[in-house]
Amino acid sequence: MNNETITPAPTTGAFTHIFPTADTIPENVSPGLPIHQKEYLINGVMRTWDGPLAKVVSPIYLRTEQGLEQVELGSHPLLSREVALEAVDAAYAAFGQGRGLWPNLSVKKRVESMHKFVLGMEKKREPIVKLLMWEIGKTRTDAEKEFDRTIQYIYDVMEELKDLNRENAQLQKEDSIYAQIRRSPLGVALCMGPYNYPLNETFATLIPAIIMGNTVVFKPAKFGVLLIQPLLELFREHFPKGVVNVIYGEGREIIGPIMETGKIDVFAFIGTSKAANIIKKQHPKPNRLKSVLGLEAKNPAIVLPDADLDNAVSECISGSMSYNGQRCTALKILFVHESIVQTFIDKFLVELAALQPGMPWEAGVGITPLPERDKPAFLQELIQDAVAKGAAILNEHGGDRTESYIHPAVLYPVSEGMRLWDEEQFGPVIPIVTFRHVSEPLEYLEKSNYGQQVSIFGKDPNRLVELIDPLVNLVCRVNLNSQCQRGPDVYPFNGRKDSAVATLSVHDALRVFSIRTTVAFKDLPMNKQIVSGILEGRKSNFVSTDYIL
């Protein structure tokens, strides 16, 4: 292994060849460009925007005689604050302080509406998959997985809600007090998702918020905007007016005014803690606001001396490089024991070199361009900082950049004081740290601002327990001999410190977007007669012992 420092390069033509010419793009991957979207959904009406539009560009460039030219995908509305406030008013009126149609519908009817929606959504698979490739550079395989996983998530949410409803379809009695305890919606939810999973992670909050009886203002992610367009008509068709309102625009322009109304009861956001804190502070009554947040993470891997190195390397490659490392659950720093670090790095570099750079639709592609315009330059800054402070770039072309593409960079040895030590890179930069005693990575996690997950690799139960027992008090998921990940969706997905607020999973999300509510009465003949009349006449959707099969 050669630890000679390699200076990261600015934009060069080293990877120009990975970009296509117009005539080499297969016909079956084109999403039909350009897509100039002017529609948005408020109060059950598909409106047409005649104001300013935001240009949507792809991370994909075309090779032309004039050089590389970025593909323009289309445009979407830049709505005004006045229109955004109309969306809030529509959601607020639809909830009606709990008296609206949607929050008062039976669980059965809400599930029926969602079922019709998801049946329609299944027919939109191909256009959404294509837009995932073109808008955010996600490989076809990963785009298909994201769509299919989202569909399955919706079905799982519906089944979980049926189970929850069956559990609550009974009267309880304690100390001569009868009670029916069910979950009620919270009110108006503002849902904002991330660009890296603009369908799946957005819907992980949007779907449970809707199905639990809340009304929603939904703003798509900053990238992956156009892929929501095929679903607008389905939202309009299958939910009552005002239940789902879809708006577009600059977050700084419209989100602040929305929060300042005080009409938002639930803030569901996946992004940075800095942005979340700014938005939350704009609510005039913060104690009334419930937050559901998925934020940053700096998930480490800890590779012990007795680890199966082939497995550890394979999992660390996948964990750090899936979707170019643009995942909150990505492995973002690798702690490798000093006795095996040389062997680990040698194997790691071989596997990394086997990843194929290219376009999202190409078979076997493993590295694609990045959608964030400034991300390659930011990553180069992190690399340059580490190199200036003693780290070396270990792989050929590490950090080389051509427009939106930046080649993965493995840096070693990374140490405290470098920006890569504690900043989340959210991209294909892999810092490797050597350690002598397990107390070192434990101390790292103790001091970290984040506490989402960790991966540990080893075989000796005694050594593993030295890590497992303290780690479960520092992070929310410990992955044994495997990469960090969100799924399966039935498992809790959460974090400590600045990594998350609330827990998301099929089970937990329904509870996050609702609150336990009780109707109680004393064991008196008059009360029994009243409640019996309600039950026998099926007069109430709340006080009910009906089962959903």
Stockholm file with secondary structure:
# STOCKHOLM 1.0

chainA/1-549         MNNETITPAPTTGAFTHIFPTADTIPENVSPGLPIHQKEYLINGVMRTWDGPLAKVVSPIYLRTEQGLEQVELGSHPLLSREVALEAVDAAYAAFGQGRGLWPNLSVKKRVESMHKFVLGMEKKREPIVKLLMWEIGKTRTDAEKEFDRTIQYIYDVMEELKDLNRENAQLQKEDSIYAQIRRSPLGVALCMGPYNYPLNETFATLIPAIIMGNTVVFKPAKFGVLLIQPLLELFREHFPKGVVNVIYGEGREIIGPIMETGKIDVFAFIGTSKAANIIKKQHPKPNRLKSVLGLEAKNPAIVLPDADLDNAVSECISGSMSYNGQRCTALKILFVHESIVQTFIDKFLVELAALQPGMPWEAGVGITPLPERDKPAFLQELIQDAVAKGAAILNEHGGDRTESYIHPAVLYPVSEGMRLWDEEQFGPVIPIVTFRHVSEPLEYLEKSNYGQQVSIFGKDPNRLVELIDPLVNLVCRVNLNSQCQRGPDVYPFNGRKDSAVATLSVHDALRVFSIRTTVAFKDLPMNKQIVSGILEGRKSNFVSTDYIL
#=GR chainA/1-549 SS CCCCCCCCCCBCSTTGGGSCCGGGSCGGGCCCSCEECCEEEETTEEEECCSCEEEEEEEEEEEETTEEEEEEEEEEECCCHHHHHHHHHHHHHHHGGGTSHHHHSCHHHHHHHHHHHHHHHHTTHHHHHHHHHHHHCCCHHHHHHHHHHHHHHHHHHHHHHHHHHHHTSSCEEETTEEEEEEEEECSEEEEECCSSSTTHHHHHHHHHHHHTTCEEEEECCSSSCGGGHHHHHHHHHHSCTTSEEECCSCHHHHHHHHHHTSCCCEEEEESCHHHHHHHHHTCSCGGGCEEEEECCCCEEEEECTTSCHHHHHHHHHHHHHGGGGCSTTSEEEEEEETTTHHHHHHHHHHHHHTSEECCTTSTTEEECCCSSTTHHHHHHHHHHHHHHTTCEECSTTTTCEETTEECCEEEESCCTTSHHHHSCCCSSEEEEEEESSTHHHHHHHHHCSEESEEEEECSCHHHHHHHHHHHTTTCSEEEESSCCCCCSTTSCBCCEETTEESCBSHHHHHHHTEEEEEEEEESCHHHHHHHHHHHHTTCCSSSCCCCCC
#=GC SS_cons         CCCCCCCCCCBCSTTGGGSCCGGGSCGGGCCCSCEECCEEEETTEEEECCSCEEEEEEEEEEEETTEEEEEEEEEEECCCHHHHHHHHHHHHHHHGGGTSHHHHSCHHHHHHHHHHHHHHHHTTHHHHHHHHHHHHCCCHHHHHHHHHHHHHHHHHHHHHHHHHHHHTSSCEEETTEEEEEEEEECSEEEEECCSSSTTHHHHHHHHHHHHTTCEEEEECCSSSCGGGHHHHHHHHHHSCTTSEEECCSCHHHHHHHHHHTSCCCEEEEESCHHHHHHHHHTCSCGGGCEEEEECCCCEEEEECTTSCHHHHHHHHHHHHHGGGGCSTTSEEEEEEETTTHHHHHHHHHHHHHTSEECCTTSTTEEECCCSSTTHHHHHHHHHHHHHHTTCEECSTTTTCEETTEECCEEEESCCTTSHHHHSCCCSSEEEEEEESSTHHHHHHHHHCSEESEEEEECSCHHHHHHHHHHHTTTCSEEEESSCCCCCSTTSCBCCEETTEESCBSHHHHHHHTEEEEEEEEESCHHHHHHHHHHHHTTCCSSSCCCCCC
//
